[in-house]
Amino acid sequence: MMIQDIIVRASSLQAEAAAESNNEKLLQAREILLALLNQVPEEPSVLFYIATNYLLSGNNGLAIALFNRAMCFDPCNPSLHCNIASAYKLEDRCVDAEKHLIIANTLNESSEYLNNLGALWVNRGFPERGIPFARQALELDSGNARAAWNLYRDWE
C-alpha cells in the first residue's frame, strides 16, 4: 500500500473518531500513523496527522512538538499553523496561538482564520483585541456567523 493511501485510511478513521467521539478509532488511526512514522519519520503529512491525533486526544505538548517538527519540512502549510494554534490555545498560550493564526492567514487569507483570531481573544475576555479580527473576517465573508457573533454580542 502506498504512503498516501495509508494516510487517507488513517485520516478517515481519525475524522470518524472526532465526529463520533470514538477513542477506539482514534487509537486505531494512531497505530497506523505511528507504524508509518517509523517508515517515513520526516514526511510532513504523517507528522501532521499524528500531531492532530495527539491534539484530539488532549496530548497538546506532544502535538505542539510534532507540528513544529512538520513545519521544519513544510513551513508554508497553513493547516499546520492553524492546528498548532489550536494546541497552543488549549494550553492558554494565546500569544503563540495568535502568531500561528496570523501566519496561517498570511499564507492563505481566510475568514475562518481571522475569526479564530477574534475568538481567541474575545473568549478570553479581551474583546478589544479580538474585535478587529472579527471585523476583518466579516469583510472577507459577510456570511461568517461566528465572526458576527464575536463582533456583535453584548459586551456589557
Helices and strands as residue ranges (DSSP letters): H 3-20, H 23-39, H 44-56, H 60-73, H 78-90, H 94-107, H 111-122, H 127-140, H 145-152
